Amino acid sequence: MKANPGGQIDLKSVVGRDRLIRQIWEIVEQQSLVITAERRIGKTTVMKKMAAEPQRGWMPVYQDLENCHTAVDFAMAVYKEVHQFLGNKGKLTRRSKEFLEKLGGIEISGIIKLPEKSAASWKDLLTRAIEDLIHENDEGTKLLFLWDEMPFMLMNIRNGEGEQTAMQVLDHLRWLRQTHSDLRMIITGSIGLHHVLTSLKEKNYANSPVNDMLAVDVPPLAEGDAAHLAGLLIVGEALKSPDRGMAATAIAKEADCFAFYVHHIVRGLKMQGWDASPESVAKVVTQHLLDANDPWQLIHYRERISTYYPNDQKAVTLVLDQLASQEEAAAVSVLLSMLKAAMPFDDRDSLIRLLSLMERDHYLKRDEAGHYHFRFPLIRRWWKMNRGL
């Protein structure tokens, strides 16, 4: 196996996700899911592997929705996927095509264009596309949509068409789930869905559009699996190593068991021409953390604060600075005292709310005493370096 940081991973080479995928398939037997995960942790790979290797009785459809900016874009993306899927099986999207013809849609070079007046009909098009797939489906087979970057799409819709349309998309998807017992959805994205829902609730959106869906977190690889991946890459890249097992374990620990960083570390060793040893691994990681070109794109952890916490940027930054500067976890009271001394902030409940959001965004984690620390040691190390602490 060759190191391929950030590239498309051969699904046959995915390591350490079989148990998680089995658990997800067990859950979708009963209900739909919202998958939460940190970026670069491999959630898209999990979804693509599920689509490529479905369990018996399931028909999965994977879609990346990042480029959908309107509700019509979303409905058309689903329709096109269904149309192609059924076309490959020699079947037709009868309901959808009849509806599009009724609207006056035209096809140019294989791309269907809708008249502007039809923008409000996205619900009907989405419904008919899904019903085409359900009705043309083999009897007894359930339909699973794997929708990647849906929160990002919802933010696009909110910003371009307004909160009302974003709310309608969420409500309509819930209606579809409740109407069709053989339909399941898995939603995930690099932006937490909770941020979208929070912004909508600020505009008096009172519904709970995903309370019928189970939230499942995708963790990093188990340490043994991460070390196994590292060992395969060491062999695949023909790296010399005085002790391959020790080097693989060092890579797993330095990478916080993220497959993405494991690939990067091995690629770094290869490019430097170094043997795979714990000492060389540590040097490669330090080089990457200090590299002005930021090959691991860690600056994202700073830049997204203004988007995720527009009214609390300073407080969030101070909390992260404090936790990066100390080895031990910090109690809420300690963090509150720090904030009170640094800025006008004297609300324990607001701090608890903020810390909870930072947990959901994978910045922080609590220990058994309820004290807070960085969830990922690698990110803490980078934050401390980047902030000059």
N, C-alpha and C positions, 0 to 999 in steps of 0.2 A: 504494500500500500504506500502511495506517495503522499507527501504533505500537500494539502490543498487549502490553505487558509482563506476563507471567504468565498471559495468557489463552490460549484455544484458538486455535492458529495454523491458518489455512486451509492445508490440505496442498498446494494448488496454489501457495502463496506461500513454501514452504520453499526456502531458498537454501543452496547449497553442500554438499548431502548426497548428491548423486547418485552420486558415485564411491564413497563409503563404503557406500552401500546396495548398489551392484553387487558390491562385495567381499564383503559379508555373504551375499548370495544365492549367490555362488560357493562360499563356505565351507559353507553348509548343504546343498549338493549332497553333501557328504561326511560332515559331522558337525554336532552341536548346538553351541551357543555359550553362554558366559557373557559378557555385555557389562558392562564396567566403565566408569564415567564419574563425573565430579564432578556434583553436583546443579546444576540449571539449565543444563546444557550441551546439552540437547536430545535425550537418548536416547529419551524417550517419543515425541517427534515422529518420530524415525527409525523406531521400531517401528510407529507408527500409519500412517506413509506406506507401509511394507512391507505392512501388512494391507490398506490401501486400494488399493494398486497392485501386486498380486502378479505375480511372473514366471510365465510360462506353465508349467503342470505343477505348480503349487503351490496349496495351499489353506491360507491363514494364518488363525489364530484369535487375536485379541488379547484379553487380560484383565488388568485391574488387580486384584491380589490383596491390596491393603492392608487391606481390611476382613475378610479371612479370619482368624479367630482360633483355629480348630481344624482338625484333619485332615478332619473331616466337612464343615466349611464349605468347604474347598478342593474336596473331591470333589463336593459339591453345586453349587458355582460352575461347575465344569467341565461337570457334567451339564446344568445349565440353559443354558449357552452352546451346548452341542452340540444340545440339544433344540430351542432356538430356531433355530439355524442349519439343522438338517435340516428343521424345520417350515416354514421359509421356502422350502425346495426341494420341499415336498410329500412328504417322507420321514419315517420314524419312528425313534425311538430304542428299537428293540425289546428289545435285551438289557438296557438300563438299566431300562426300564419294568417288564419282567418281574421283574427283581431287586428293584426297589422294592416291587412288589406282594407279592412273597414275604416281604419284611421287614415288611410291614404299614404302609408309608408312606401317608399321607393327603394329599390336596390341598385347601388352603383358600385361596380367592381367588387361585388361580394359584400359590400357594406350597406346595411339598411339604414336609411335616414327617415326620421319621423318628422312630420310637420310640427312647427312650433306650437300650434294650438293643442297638440296631443300631450304636452308635457305633464298635464295633470292625470294622464291615464297610465302612469307607470305601475300603479298597483294592479290594474287589470292585466297588463302585460306580464308582470312578475308572477301573478297567480296562475295565469294560463300556461306559462312556460313550465312552472313546477308541476302543474296538473298534467301537462303533456308527458313529462318524465314519469310521473306516477302511473298514469293510465297505460302507457306503452311499455311499462316495466313488466318483467316476468312476475307471475303471480307468486306471492309469498316473499318477495325480495323487498327489503326496506331501502329507502333513499337517504343518503347522508351527504349534506353539503359541508365541505371543509372550507371555511371562508377566512383567509388570511388577510390581515391589515384592515379588518372591518372598522375598528375604532378610528383609524386614520381616515377612512372613507366617510364615516359619520361626521368627523370634524370638518372635512371638505364640504359636505352638504350643509352643515350648520353655518359655516362661514360664507358660503356662496348663495344658499337658498333660504337660510334662516332656520331658527330653532324649531319652528313648527314642522317643517318638512323632515328634519332629522328625527323628531319625535314620531312622526307618522311612519317612517321606515321601521323604527324599532317596534312600534305597536302592530304594524302589519305583519312583521315576521313572527311575532308572538301569536297573532291570529292564525297564521298558516300552521304553526306548530300545533296549536290546539285543534285545528280543523282536520288535519291529516295525521292519523295515528301512526302511519308508517314513515313519517318524515322526521329526520333529526338534523340538527345543525351543530357544528362546532365552530366557535368564533374565537379568533385570537388576533394579536397584533403587537407591534412594538410600543404602542401607546395603550396604557391601561384603559379598559372600557369605563372604569369608575370615574375617570376624568371627564369623559364625554357626558356621563349621566349627571355628574355634579354640576356641570355648566348648564345642562338643560333644566335641572331642578331649580337653579337660580332664576330661571325664566318661568317658574310656576308649573313645571312638568311634574305631575303628582304620581304618574304611573310607575309600576315596577316591571319593566318590560323583560327582564331576564330572571325573575324570581322563580321561574320554572326550569332554569338551567343550573347545573351544578358547576361551581368554580373548581378547577383543578390546576394546581401549580406544577410546572415542569421544572424540576430541580436540575442542578448540574449532574454530571455522571457520578456514579459511585466511584470512590477512589480506586478500587480494584479495576473497574472498567476503564477509567481514564488512564491508569498505568498500562493496561493491556493495549489500549489504542496507541499510547506513546511507544510501547515496545514494537508494535507492528510497523509504525512509521520509521522507527530507528532502523529496522531491518530493511524496509522498503527503500529507504534513502541510502542504504549501504554505509551507515555511519559506524565508525570504529567506536568501541566502548569497552573500557576495562571491566565494567560490571553493568550489563544492559538492564538487569532488573532494578538495580539501585538508581540508574539514570532515569528509567521509566517512572519510578516512584517519585523522584525529584521533579520531573516534568509535571506529573499529575498534581502535586502539591503546589508548585509555583503557579500553575494555571488555574488554581481553584477548581479543578476538574471540569473546566469548560473545554469541550472538544475544539472550539475555535482557537483558543489560545494554545492548546496542545499542538495543533497543526502549525501555528505560527512559531512556536519555540523550536520545533524540529526543523522547520524551514530555515530559521535563523542559524541553527547549528550547521546546517548544510552549507549555507551561503558563506559562513565564516570559515568553513573548513575545519571546524573543531570536532574533537571526539565527543561522544555523548557521555558526560560525567556530571555529577551534581554541581561541580564548580563551574563548568562551562554553561550549564543550564542557568545558573544564577546570573552569570555575566550577560547572557542573551536577554534575559528578562529585564535586567537593569538597563541595557541598551534601548530596548523597546519603550520602557517607561520614560526614558529621558529624551527619546528621539523627537526633535521638533516637528517632524512630519506626521507624528502620531499615527503610526501604522495600525494600531489597534483601535483607533477612533475613540479613545477614552474621554476626549473633551466633551463628548456627548453628555456625560454625567454632569458636567457644569452647565452646558448650554441649554439643556432641557429644563433647568430649574425655572427660568423665566416663563416658559410655557406652562409647566405643571403647577407652579406656585406664583402666579403673577402678583399677588398681594402679600406674599410672605417670603420673597427672595432673600432678604437679608437674614431673617431668622433661620431659614433652612441652611444657608451658607455658614452661619455662625455655629449651628449645631454640628454640621459636618466637620468644620474646622476643629471644634472642641474634641469630637470623638476621634478624629485622625491624629490629634496631638497626644492622646493618652492611651496607654496600653489596656487599662481596665474599662469595663462598661460603666455607663453613667446612669444614675437614677434620675427620674423626672425632676425631683427637687433640685438636683445639682444643675441640670440644664436650664431650669427656670431661673435660678440665681445668676447663672452666667448671662442669660439674655437680659435680665433686669439691669445688670451692670453695664451692658453694652448698648442698649437701645430701649426705647419706651415699650416694654413688653412685660405685663404683669398679670397674665391670665392663664392659670393652670389648665383650665378646660380647653382653651384654644391651643395650648402647647400639646396636650394629649391628642387632640384631633390632628394636629400637624404631624406628630410623630407616627400616628397610625397611618396617615397617607404615605409617609416616607417608608414605612414598612411595606405597604402595598406596592410601592414603586421600587422595591428591592434595594433601597439604600441601606436600610437598617434591619436589625433583628434584635429580639429580646432574649435575655438569658432566663434561667429559672427564677431569678429574683425579680424579673420584670424590668431589669436595667437594659439600656440600649447600647449597641455597638454596631460597627459596620457589618453588613451581612457578608461581604466578600473581602477577605484580607487583601487581595490583589488591588481592589479598587481603593481601599483605605491607603495602601502604600502609594498608589499613583496620586491620590488626592493630596496626600502630605507633601509629595515632591512638587506637584504642580502648583500648590498654594504656598510653597516655601515655608512650611511650618517646622 
